[in-house]
Amino acid sequence: MNAENLIMSSVYITIIGMLIVFVFLILTIWSVKAMSLLVKVLEKYFPQEVPQQKAAVGADNALVAVAIAAAKNFKVNN
């Protein structure tokens, strides 16, 4: 085999490999879109309950105060 045949063989193998990867990626994108559509359709018939959040404003302020105190303490000690 000469160098030209080896180069052409490597080009063919490269092109075939890239096409296989490209087709796999296209199939992956289509399957993800199909699953998304399926979930949207099923959501109409089987809706999920959204948990209600409590209004804990005081607790959030306490956590912010603790975080600020910890940050000041860290900065002073280091």
PDB file of N, CA, C and O in Angstrom, chain B, residues numbered from 101:
ATOM      1  N   MET B 101       0.846  -1.186   0.000  1.00  0.00           N
ATOM      2  CA  MET B 101       0.000   0.000   0.000  1.00  0.00           C
ATOM      3  C   MET B 101       0.886   1.242   0.000  1.00  0.00           C
ATOM      4  O   MET B 101       1.890   1.316   0.708  1.00  0.00           O
ATOM      5  N   ASN B 102       0.496   2.180  -0.789  1.00  0.00           N
ATOM      6  CA  ASN B 102       1.268   3.407  -0.816  1.00  0.00           C
ATOM      7  C   ASN B 102       0.632   4.448   0.116  1.00  0.00           C
ATOM      8  O   ASN B 102      -0.427   4.215   0.699  1.00  0.00           O
ATOM      9  N   ALA B 103       1.293   5.583   0.241  1.00  0.00           N
ATOM     10  CA  ALA B 103       0.870   6.619   1.183  1.00  0.00           C
ATOM     11  C   ALA B 103      -0.482   7.213   0.786  1.00  0.00           C
ATOM     12  O   ALA B 103      -1.282   7.581   1.647  1.00  0.00           O
ATOM     13  N   GLU B 104      -0.733   7.305  -0.522  1.00  0.00           N
ATOM     14  CA  GLU B 104      -1.996   7.892  -0.985  1.00  0.00           C
ATOM     15  C   GLU B 104      -3.182   7.025  -0.570  1.00  0.00           C
ATOM     16  O   GLU B 104      -4.212   7.551  -0.148  1.00  0.00           O
ATOM     17  N   ASN B 105      -3.053   5.718  -0.683  1.00  0.00           N
ATOM     18  CA  ASN B 105      -4.131   4.814  -0.275  1.00  0.00           C
ATOM     19  C   ASN B 105      -4.373   4.894   1.237  1.00  0.00           C
ATOM     20  O   ASN B 105      -5.518   4.857   1.687  1.00  0.00           O
ATOM     21  N   LEU B 106      -3.301   5.002   2.011  1.00  0.00           N
ATOM     22  CA  LEU B 106      -3.448   5.104   3.460  1.00  0.00           C
ATOM     23  C   LEU B 106      -4.144   6.407   3.852  1.00  0.00           C
ATOM     24  O   LEU B 106      -4.997   6.414   4.739  1.00  0.00           O
ATOM     25  N   ILE B 107      -3.783   7.496   3.198  1.00  0.00           N
ATOM     26  CA  ILE B 107      -4.414   8.787   3.501  1.00  0.00           C
ATOM     27  C   ILE B 107      -5.891   8.759   3.129  1.00  0.00           C
ATOM     28  O   ILE B 107      -6.727   9.236   3.896  1.00  0.00           O
ATOM     29  N   MET B 108      -6.224   8.209   1.970  1.00  0.00           N
ATOM     30  CA  MET B 108      -7.629   8.138   1.561  1.00  0.00           C
ATOM     31  C   MET B 108      -8.429   7.232   2.504  1.00  0.00           C
ATOM     32  O   MET B 108      -9.580   7.531   2.820  1.00  0.00           O
ATOM     33  N   SER B 109      -7.831   6.139   2.947  1.00  0.00           N
ATOM     34  CA  SER B 109      -8.515   5.254   3.893  1.00  0.00           C
ATOM     35  C   SER B 109      -8.772   5.975   5.209  1.00  0.00           C
ATOM     36  O   SER B 109      -9.846   5.838   5.793  1.00  0.00           O
ATOM     37  N   SER B 110      -7.804   6.735   5.673  1.00  0.00           N
ATOM     38  CA  SER B 110      -7.997   7.463   6.925  1.00  0.00           C
ATOM     39  C   SER B 110      -9.050   8.560   6.772  1.00  0.00           C
ATOM     40  O   SER B 110      -9.808   8.825   7.706  1.00  0.00           O
ATOM     41  N   VAL B 111      -9.104   9.199   5.605  1.00  0.00           N
ATOM     42  CA  VAL B 111     -10.140  10.214   5.363  1.00  0.00           C
ATOM     43  C   VAL B 111     -11.517   9.563   5.351  1.00  0.00           C
ATOM     44  O   VAL B 111     -12.458  10.109   5.928  1.00  0.00           O
ATOM     45  N   TYR B 112     -11.654   8.416   4.710  1.00  0.00           N
ATOM     46  CA  TYR B 112     -12.941   7.721   4.678  1.00  0.00           C
ATOM     47  C   TYR B 112     -13.375   7.299   6.079  1.00  0.00           C
ATOM     48  O   TYR B 112     -14.538   7.459   6.447  1.00  0.00           O
ATOM     49  N   ILE B 113     -12.443   6.764   6.853  1.00  0.00           N
ATOM     50  CA  ILE B 113     -12.774   6.338   8.219  1.00  0.00           C
ATOM     51  C   ILE B 113     -13.171   7.545   9.073  1.00  0.00           C
ATOM     52  O   ILE B 113     -14.097   7.456   9.879  1.00  0.00           O
ATOM     53  N   THR B 114     -12.481   8.662   8.900  1.00  0.00           N
ATOM     54  CA  THR B 114     -12.812   9.876   9.643  1.00  0.00           C
ATOM     55  C   THR B 114     -14.201  10.372   9.287  1.00  0.00           C
ATOM     56  O   THR B 114     -14.980  10.725  10.172  1.00  0.00           O
ATOM     57  N   ILE B 115     -14.514  10.401   8.015  1.00  0.00           N
ATOM     58  CA  ILE B 115     -15.833  10.876   7.570  1.00  0.00           C
ATOM     59  C   ILE B 115     -16.936   9.950   8.086  1.00  0.00           C
ATOM     60  O   ILE B 115     -17.970  10.423   8.556  1.00  0.00           O
ATOM     61  N   ILE B 116     -16.724   8.649   8.004  1.00  0.00           N
ATOM     62  CA  ILE B 116     -17.727   7.695   8.498  1.00  0.00           C
ATOM     63  C   ILE B 116     -17.923   7.869  10.003  1.00  0.00           C
ATOM     64  O   ILE B 116     -19.059   7.852  10.476  1.00  0.00           O
ATOM     65  N   GLY B 117     -16.853   8.034  10.755  1.00  0.00           N
ATOM     66  CA  GLY B 117     -16.960   8.235  12.200  1.00  0.00           C
ATOM     67  C   GLY B 117     -17.701   9.511  12.546  1.00  0.00           C
ATOM     68  O   GLY B 117     -18.530   9.521  13.455  1.00  0.00           O
ATOM     69  N   MET B 118     -17.410  10.586  11.830  1.00  0.00           N
ATOM     70  CA  MET B 118     -18.091  11.861  12.087  1.00  0.00           C
ATOM     71  C   MET B 118     -19.575  11.759  11.738  1.00  0.00           C
ATOM     72  O   MET B 118     -20.411  12.321  12.445  1.00  0.00           O
ATOM     73  N   LEU B 119     -19.910  11.056  10.666  1.00  0.00           N
ATOM     74  CA  LEU B 119     -21.319  10.879  10.305  1.00  0.00           C
ATOM     75  C   LEU B 119     -22.061  10.050  11.350  1.00  0.00           C
ATOM     76  O   LEU B 119     -23.216  10.337  11.662  1.00  0.00           O
ATOM     77  N   ILE B 120     -21.409   9.033  11.887  1.00  0.00           N
ATOM     78  CA  ILE B 120     -22.046   8.218  12.923  1.00  0.00           C
ATOM     79  C   ILE B 120     -22.329   9.067  14.166  1.00  0.00           C
ATOM     80  O   ILE B 120     -23.414   8.985  14.742  1.00  0.00           O
ATOM     81  N   VAL B 121     -21.360   9.876  14.573  1.00  0.00           N
ATOM     82  CA  VAL B 121     -21.556  10.747  15.731  1.00  0.00           C
ATOM     83  C   VAL B 121     -22.659  11.759  15.454  1.00  0.00           C
ATOM     84  O   VAL B 121     -23.496  12.007  16.322  1.00  0.00           O
ATOM     85  N   PHE B 122     -22.676  12.346  14.270  1.00  0.00           N
ATOM     86  CA  PHE B 122     -23.697  13.325  13.907  1.00  0.00           C
ATOM     87  C   PHE B 122     -25.088  12.704  13.948  1.00  0.00           C
ATOM     88  O   PHE B 122     -26.016  13.303  14.493  1.00  0.00           O
ATOM     89  N   VAL B 123     -25.242  11.523  13.384  1.00  0.00           N
ATOM     90  CA  VAL B 123     -26.550  10.839  13.400  1.00  0.00           C
ATOM     91  C   VAL B 123     -26.958  10.519  14.834  1.00  0.00           C
ATOM     92  O   VAL B 123     -28.125  10.686  15.188  1.00  0.00           O
ATOM     93  N   PHE B 124     -26.031  10.068  15.659  1.00  0.00           N
ATOM     94  CA  PHE B 124     -26.338   9.774  17.055  1.00  0.00           C
ATOM     95  C   PHE B 124     -26.801  11.031  17.782  1.00  0.00           C
ATOM     96  O   PHE B 124     -27.758  10.975  18.554  1.00  0.00           O
ATOM     97  N   LEU B 125     -26.136  12.168  17.548  1.00  0.00           N
ATOM     98  CA  LEU B 125     -26.545  13.413  18.202  1.00  0.00           C
ATOM     99  C   LEU B 125     -27.927  13.859  17.734  1.00  0.00           C
ATOM    100  O   LEU B 125     -28.724  14.334  18.543  1.00  0.00           O
ATOM    101  N   ILE B 126     -28.221  13.717  16.462  1.00  0.00           N
ATOM    102  CA  ILE B 126     -29.548  14.072  15.951  1.00  0.00           C
ATOM    103  C   ILE B 126     -30.607  13.179  16.587  1.00  0.00           C
ATOM    104  O   ILE B 126     -31.663  13.667  16.991  1.00  0.00           O
ATOM    105  N   LEU B 127     -30.342  11.887  16.681  1.00  0.00           N
ATOM    106  CA  LEU B 127     -31.295  10.978  17.320  1.00  0.00           C
ATOM    107  C   LEU B 127     -31.486  11.320  18.793  1.00  0.00           C
ATOM    108  O   LEU B 127     -32.597  11.216  19.313  1.00  0.00           O
ATOM    109  N   THR B 128     -30.427  11.721  19.461  1.00  0.00           N
ATOM    110  CA  THR B 128     -30.524  12.116  20.866  1.00  0.00           C
ATOM    111  C   THR B 128     -31.391  13.353  21.024  1.00  0.00           C
ATOM    112  O   THR B 128     -32.233  13.412  21.920  1.00  0.00           O
ATOM    113  N   ILE B 129     -31.191  14.339  20.163  1.00  0.00           N
ATOM    114  CA  ILE B 129     -31.997  15.565  20.221  1.00  0.00           C
ATOM    115  C   ILE B 129     -33.461  15.245  19.960  1.00  0.00           C
ATOM    116  O   ILE B 129     -34.334  15.749  20.667  1.00  0.00           O
ATOM    117  N   TRP B 130     -33.745  14.424  18.966  1.00  0.00           N
ATOM    118  CA  TRP B 130     -35.139  14.061  18.673  1.00  0.00           C
ATOM    119  C   TRP B 130     -35.777  13.310  19.830  1.00  0.00           C
ATOM    120  O   TRP B 130     -36.939  13.550  20.156  1.00  0.00           O
ATOM    121  N   SER B 131     -35.030  12.402  20.457  1.00  0.00           N
ATOM    122  CA  SER B 131     -35.616  11.643  21.560  1.00  0.00           C
ATOM    123  C   SER B 131     -35.882  12.542  22.765  1.00  0.00           C
ATOM    124  O   SER B 131     -36.882  12.352  23.457  1.00  0.00           O
ATOM    125  N   VAL B 132     -35.008  13.520  23.032  1.00  0.00           N
ATOM    126  CA  VAL B 132     -35.242  14.447  24.139  1.00  0.00           C
ATOM    127  C   VAL B 132     -36.465  15.308  23.854  1.00  0.00           C
ATOM    128  O   VAL B 132     -37.266  15.552  24.756  1.00  0.00           O
ATOM    129  N   LYS B 133     -36.624  15.770  22.621  1.00  0.00           N
ATOM    130  CA  LYS B 133     -37.800  16.567  22.265  1.00  0.00           C
ATOM    131  C   LYS B 133     -39.071  15.729  22.350  1.00  0.00           C
ATOM    132  O   LYS B 133     -40.111  16.225  22.784  1.00  0.00           O
ATOM    133  N   ALA B 134     -38.997  14.470  21.941  1.00  0.00           N
ATOM    134  CA  ALA B 134     -40.164  13.588  22.026  1.00  0.00           C
ATOM    135  C   ALA B 134     -40.545  13.346  23.478  1.00  0.00           C
ATOM    136  O   ALA B 134     -41.730  13.344  23.809  1.00  0.00           O
ATOM    137  N   MET B 135     -39.563  13.143  24.349  1.00  0.00           N
ATOM    138  CA  MET B 135     -39.856  12.952  25.765  1.00  0.00           C
ATOM    139  C   MET B 135     -40.449  14.214  26.376  1.00  0.00           C
ATOM    140  O   MET B 135     -41.335  14.129  27.226  1.00  0.00           O
ATOM    141  N   SER B 136     -39.979  15.372  25.961  1.00  0.00           N
ATOM    142  CA  SER B 136     -40.531  16.631  26.450  1.00  0.00           C
ATOM    143  C   SER B 136     -41.993  16.771  26.037  1.00  0.00           C
ATOM    144  O   SER B 136     -42.835  17.181  26.837  1.00  0.00           O
ATOM    145  N   LEU B 137     -42.286  16.434  24.798  1.00  0.00           N
ATOM    146  CA  LEU B 137     -43.668  16.486  24.324  1.00  0.00           C
ATOM    147  C   LEU B 137     -44.536  15.490  25.081  1.00  0.00           C
ATOM    148  O   LEU B 137     -45.674  15.802  25.433  1.00  0.00           O
ATOM    149  N   LEU B 138     -44.014  14.303  25.334  1.00  0.00           N
ATOM    150  CA  LEU B 138     -44.751  13.292  26.080  1.00  0.00           C
ATOM    151  C   LEU B 138     -45.050  13.766  27.495  1.00  0.00           C
ATOM    152  O   LEU B 138     -46.153  13.554  27.998  1.00  0.00           O
ATOM    153  N   VAL B 139     -44.087  14.398  28.138  1.00  0.00           N
ATOM    154  CA  VAL B 139     -44.301  14.905  29.497  1.00  0.00           C
ATOM    155  C   VAL B 139     -45.359  15.997  29.491  1.00  0.00           C
ATOM    156  O   VAL B 139     -46.203  16.036  30.386  1.00  0.00           O
ATOM    157  N   LYS B 140     -45.332  16.888  28.499  1.00  0.00           N
ATOM    158  CA  LYS B 140     -46.348  17.941  28.415  1.00  0.00           C
ATOM    159  C   LYS B 140     -47.737  17.351  28.241  1.00  0.00           C
ATOM    160  O   LYS B 140     -48.690  17.828  28.856  1.00  0.00           O
ATOM    161  N   VAL B 141     -47.867  16.325  27.416  1.00  0.00           N
ATOM    162  CA  VAL B 141     -49.172  15.691  27.199  1.00  0.00           C
ATOM    163  C   VAL B 141     -49.631  14.997  28.475  1.00  0.00           C
ATOM    164  O   VAL B 141     -50.794  15.121  28.861  1.00  0.00           O
ATOM    165  N   LEU B 142     -48.738  14.271  29.129  1.00  0.00           N
ATOM    166  CA  LEU B 142     -49.105  13.571  30.354  1.00  0.00           C
ATOM    167  C   LEU B 142     -49.411  14.536  31.491  1.00  0.00           C
ATOM    168  O   LEU B 142     -50.213  14.219  32.370  1.00  0.00           O
ATOM    169  N   GLU B 143     -48.785  15.707  31.488  1.00  0.00           N
ATOM    170  CA  GLU B 143     -49.041  16.706  32.531  1.00  0.00           C
ATOM    171  C   GLU B 143     -50.478  17.209  32.478  1.00  0.00           C
ATOM    172  O   GLU B 143     -51.034  17.593  33.507  1.00  0.00           O
ATOM    173  N   LYS B 144     -51.085  17.214  31.301  1.00  0.00           N
ATOM    174  CA  LYS B 144     -52.489  17.637  31.176  1.00  0.00           C
ATOM    175  C   LYS B 144     -53.410  16.641  31.872  1.00  0.00           C
ATOM    176  O   LYS B 144     -54.393  17.039  32.497  1.00  0.00           O
ATOM    177  N   TYR B 145     -53.099  15.348  31.769  1.00  0.00           N
ATOM    178  CA  TYR B 145     -53.969  14.315  32.325  1.00  0.00           C
ATOM    179  C   TYR B 145     -53.612  13.967  33.772  1.00  0.00           C
ATOM    180  O   TYR B 145     -54.479  13.556  34.545  1.00  0.00           O
ATOM    181  N   PHE B 146     -52.351  14.129  34.134  1.00  0.00           N
ATOM    182  CA  PHE B 146     -51.896  13.800  35.481  1.00  0.00           C
ATOM    183  C   PHE B 146     -51.112  14.980  36.049  1.00  0.00           C
ATOM    184  O   PHE B 146     -49.887  14.910  36.153  1.00  0.00           O
ATOM    185  N   PRO B 147     -51.801  16.063  36.418  1.00  0.00           N
ATOM    186  CA  PRO B 147     -51.067  17.246  36.920  1.00  0.00           C
ATOM    187  C   PRO B 147     -50.441  16.969  38.282  1.00  0.00           C
ATOM    188  O   PRO B 147     -50.975  16.207  39.088  1.00  0.00           O
ATOM    189  N   GLN B 148     -49.316  17.595  38.513  1.00  0.00           N
ATOM    190  CA  GLN B 148     -48.628  17.452  39.792  1.00  0.00           C
ATOM    191  C   GLN B 148     -49.024  18.605  40.699  1.00  0.00           C
ATOM    192  O   GLN B 148     -49.232  19.732  40.248  1.00  0.00           O
ATOM    193  N   GLU B 149     -49.125  18.297  41.995  1.00  0.00           N
ATOM    194  CA  GLU B 149     -49.445  19.333  42.955  1.00  0.00           C
ATOM    195  C   GLU B 149     -48.180  20.122  43.274  1.00  0.00           C
ATOM    196  O   GLU B 149     -47.109  19.549  43.475  1.00  0.00           O
ATOM    197  N   VAL B 150     -48.320  21.436  43.316  1.00  0.00           N
ATOM    198  CA  VAL B 150     -47.198  22.296  43.641  1.00  0.00           C
ATOM    199  C   VAL B 150     -47.259  22.564  45.142  1.00  0.00           C
ATOM    200  O   VAL B 150     -48.271  23.065  45.631  1.00  0.00           O
ATOM    201  N   PRO B 151     -46.201  22.242  45.881  1.00  0.00           N
ATOM    202  CA  PRO B 151     -46.237  22.479  47.325  1.00  0.00           C
ATOM    203  C   PRO B 151     -46.258  23.972  47.634  1.00  0.00           C
ATOM    204  O   PRO B 151     -45.540  24.760  47.019  1.00  0.00           O
ATOM    205  N   GLN B 152     -47.088  24.337  48.588  1.00  0.00           N
ATOM    206  CA  GLN B 152     -47.201  25.736  48.981  1.00  0.00           C
ATOM    207  C   GLN B 152     -46.101  26.071  49.973  1.00  0.00           C
ATOM    208  O   GLN B 152     -45.826  25.301  50.892  1.00  0.00           O
ATOM    209  N   GLN B 153     -45.476  27.221  49.782  1.00  0.00           N
ATOM    210  CA  GLN B 153     -44.413  27.637  50.683  1.00  0.00           C
ATOM    211  C   GLN B 153     -45.000  28.471  51.807  1.00  0.00           C
ATOM    212  O   GLN B 153     -45.924  29.257  51.602  1.00  0.00           O
ATOM    213  N   LYS B 154     -44.448  28.285  52.997  1.00  0.00           N
ATOM    214  CA  LYS B 154     -44.878  29.064  54.147  1.00  0.00           C
ATOM    215  C   LYS B 154     -44.258  30.455  54.073  1.00  0.00           C
ATOM    216  O   LYS B 154     -43.170  30.642  53.529  1.00  0.00           O
ATOM    217  N   ALA B 155     -44.956  31.399  54.618  1.00  0.00           N
ATOM    218  CA  ALA B 155     -44.424  32.753  54.690  1.00  0.00           C
ATOM    219  C   ALA B 155     -43.593  32.867  55.958  1.00  0.00           C
ATOM    220  O   ALA B 155     -44.113  33.212  57.019  1.00  0.00           O
ATOM    221  N   ALA B 156     -42.314  32.580  55.849  1.00  0.00           N
ATOM    222  CA  ALA B 156     -41.408  32.598  57.000  1.00  0.00           C
ATOM    223  C   ALA B 156     -40.406  33.726  56.818  1.00  0.00           C
ATOM    224  O   ALA B 156     -39.206  33.490  56.677  1.00  0.00           O
ATOM    225  N   VAL B 157     -40.907  34.943  56.822  1.00  0.00           N
ATOM    226  CA  VAL B 157     -40.037  36.096  56.602  1.00  0.00           C
ATOM    227  C   VAL B 157     -39.099  36.289  57.782  1.00  0.00           C
ATOM    228  O   VAL B 157     -37.928  36.620  57.598  1.00  0.00           O
ATOM    229  N   GLY B 158     -39.597  36.088  58.972  1.00  0.00           N
ATOM    230  CA  GLY B 158     -38.762  36.261  60.162  1.00  0.00           C
ATOM    231  C   GLY B 158     -37.613  35.273  60.195  1.00  0.00           C
ATOM    232  O   GLY B 158     -36.501  35.628  60.584  1.00  0.00           O
ATOM    233  N   ALA B 159     -37.867  34.045  59.795  1.00  0.00           N
ATOM    234  CA  ALA B 159     -36.822  33.035  59.788  1.00  0.00           C
ATOM    235  C   ALA B 159     -35.748  33.375  58.759  1.00  0.00           C
ATOM    236  O   ALA B 159     -34.562  33.149  58.995  1.00  0.00           O
ATOM    237  N   ASP B 160     -36.168  33.919  57.615  1.00  0.00           N
ATOM    238  CA  ASP B 160     -35.192  34.313  56.600  1.00  0.00           C
ATOM    239  C   ASP B 160     -34.308  35.439  57.109  1.00  0.00           C
ATOM    240  O   ASP B 160     -33.101  35.437  56.863  1.00  0.00           O
ATOM    241  N   ASN B 161     -34.894  36.405  57.819  1.00  0.00           N
ATOM    242  CA  ASN B 161     -34.094  37.505  58.363  1.00  0.00           C
ATOM    243  C   ASN B 161     -33.113  36.996  59.405  1.00  0.00           C
ATOM    244  O   ASN B 161     -31.989  37.489  59.495  1.00  0.00           O
ATOM    245  N   ALA B 162     -33.529  36.013  60.192  1.00  0.00           N
ATOM    246  CA  ALA B 162     -32.630  35.450  61.195  1.00  0.00           C
ATOM    247  C   ALA B 162     -31.465  34.734  60.522  1.00  0.00           C
ATOM    248  O   ALA B 162     -30.328  34.841  60.980  1.00  0.00           O
ATOM    249  N   LEU B 163     -31.732  34.011  59.447  1.00  0.00           N
ATOM    250  CA  LEU B 163     -30.659  33.327  58.724  1.00  0.00           C
ATOM    251  C   LEU B 163     -29.696  34.322  58.087  1.00  0.00           C
ATOM    252  O   LEU B 163     -28.488  34.084  58.066  1.00  0.00           O
ATOM    253  N   VAL B 164     -30.210  35.421  57.572  1.00  0.00           N
ATOM    254  CA  VAL B 164     -29.353  36.456  56.991  1.00  0.00           C
ATOM    255  C   VAL B 164     -28.470  37.059  58.066  1.00  0.00           C
ATOM    256  O   VAL B 164     -27.285  37.299  57.832  1.00  0.00           O
ATOM    257  N   ALA B 165     -29.030  37.306  59.245  1.00  0.00           N
ATOM    258  CA  ALA B 165     -28.239  37.869  60.342  1.00  0.00           C
ATOM    259  C   ALA B 165     -27.141  36.907  60.769  1.00  0.00           C
ATOM    260  O   ALA B 165     -26.017  37.331  61.038  1.00  0.00           O
ATOM    261  N   VAL B 166     -27.453  35.619  60.833  1.00  0.00           N
ATOM    262  CA  VAL B 166     -26.440  34.627  61.196  1.00  0.00           C
ATOM    263  C   VAL B 166     -25.343  34.576  60.141  1.00  0.00           C
ATOM    264  O   VAL B 166     -24.165  34.474  60.483  1.00  0.00           O
ATOM    265  N   ALA B 167     -25.705  34.645  58.879  1.00  0.00           N
ATOM    266  CA  ALA B 167     -24.714  34.608  57.803  1.00  0.00           C
ATOM    267  C   ALA B 167     -23.810  35.836  57.848  1.00  0.00           C
ATOM    268  O   ALA B 167     -22.603  35.722  57.630  1.00  0.00           O
ATOM    269  N   ILE B 168     -24.376  37.004  58.127  1.00  0.00           N
ATOM    270  CA  ILE B 168     -23.568  38.225  58.213  1.00  0.00           C
ATOM    271  C   ILE B 168     -22.613  38.139  59.395  1.00  0.00           C
ATOM    272  O   ILE B 168     -21.442  38.498  59.276  1.00  0.00           O
ATOM    273  N   ALA B 169     -23.108  37.664  60.537  1.00  0.00           N
ATOM    274  CA  ALA B 169     -22.248  37.543  61.712  1.00  0.00           C
ATOM    275  C   ALA B 169     -21.119  36.552  61.455  1.00  0.00           C
ATOM    276  O   ALA B 169     -19.982  36.793  61.860  1.00  0.00           O
ATOM    277  N   ALA B 170     -21.416  35.450  60.793  1.00  0.00           N
ATOM    278  CA  ALA B 170     -20.387  34.467  60.490  1.00  0.00           C
ATOM    279  C   ALA B 170     -19.345  35.041  59.530  1.00  0.00           C
ATOM    280  O   ALA B 170     -18.152  34.777  59.677  1.00  0.00           O
ATOM    281  N   ALA B 171     -19.791  35.820  58.554  1.00  0.00           N
ATOM    282  CA  ALA B 171     -18.851  36.419  57.604  1.00  0.00           C
ATOM    283  C   ALA B 171     -17.951  37.439  58.290  1.00  0.00           C
ATOM    284  O   ALA B 171     -16.752  37.491  58.017  1.00  0.00           O
ATOM    285  N   LYS B 172     -18.525  38.258  59.184  1.00  0.00           N
ATOM    286  CA  LYS B 172     -17.706  39.233  59.911  1.00  0.00           C
ATOM    287  C   LYS B 172     -16.709  38.525  60.822  1.00  0.00           C
ATOM    288  O   LYS B 172     -15.554  38.940  60.920  1.00  0.00           O
ATOM    289  N   ASN B 173     -17.147  37.467  61.484  1.00  0.00           N
ATOM    290  CA  ASN B 173     -16.267  36.716  62.362  1.00  0.00           C
ATOM    291  C   ASN B 173     -15.145  36.058  61.557  1.00  0.00           C
ATOM    292  O   ASN B 173     -14.003  36.030  62.017  1.00  0.00           O
ATOM    293  N   PHE B 174     -15.433  35.546  60.408  1.00  0.00           N
ATOM    294  CA  PHE B 174     -14.426  34.919  59.560  1.00  0.00           C
ATOM    295  C   PHE B 174     -13.398  35.944  59.092  1.00  0.00           C
ATOM    296  O   PHE B 174     -12.201  35.659  59.065  1.00  0.00           O
ATOM    297  N   LYS B 175     -13.865  37.138  58.722  1.00  0.00           N
ATOM    298  CA  LYS B 175     -12.977  38.163  58.224  1.00  0.00           C
ATOM    299  C   LYS B 175     -12.070  38.683  59.327  1.00  0.00           C
ATOM    300  O   LYS B 175     -10.896  38.961  59.079  1.00  0.00           O
ATOM    301  N   VAL B 176     -12.584  38.818  60.524  1.00  0.00           N
ATOM    302  CA  VAL B 176     -11.795  39.335  61.628  1.00  0.00           C
ATOM    303  C   VAL B 176     -10.726  38.344  62.028  1.00  0.00           C
ATOM    304  O   VAL B 176      -9.589  38.734  62.292  1.00  0.00           O
ATOM    305  N   ASN B 177     -11.073  37.057  62.078  1.00  0.00           N
ATOM    306  CA  ASN B 177     -10.122  36.043  62.522  1.00  0.00           C
ATOM    307  C   ASN B 177      -9.078  35.722  61.473  1.00  0.00           C
ATOM    308  O   ASN B 177      -7.983  35.284  61.827  1.00  0.00           O
ATOM    309  N   ASN B 178      -9.364  35.919  60.225  1.00  0.00           N
ATOM    310  CA  ASN B 178      -8.407  35.575  59.168  1.00  0.00           C
ATOM    311  C   ASN B 178      -7.784  36.792  58.648  1.00  0.00           C
ATOM    312  O   ASN B 178      -6.946  36.721  57.749  1.00  0.00           O
TER     313      ASN B 178
END
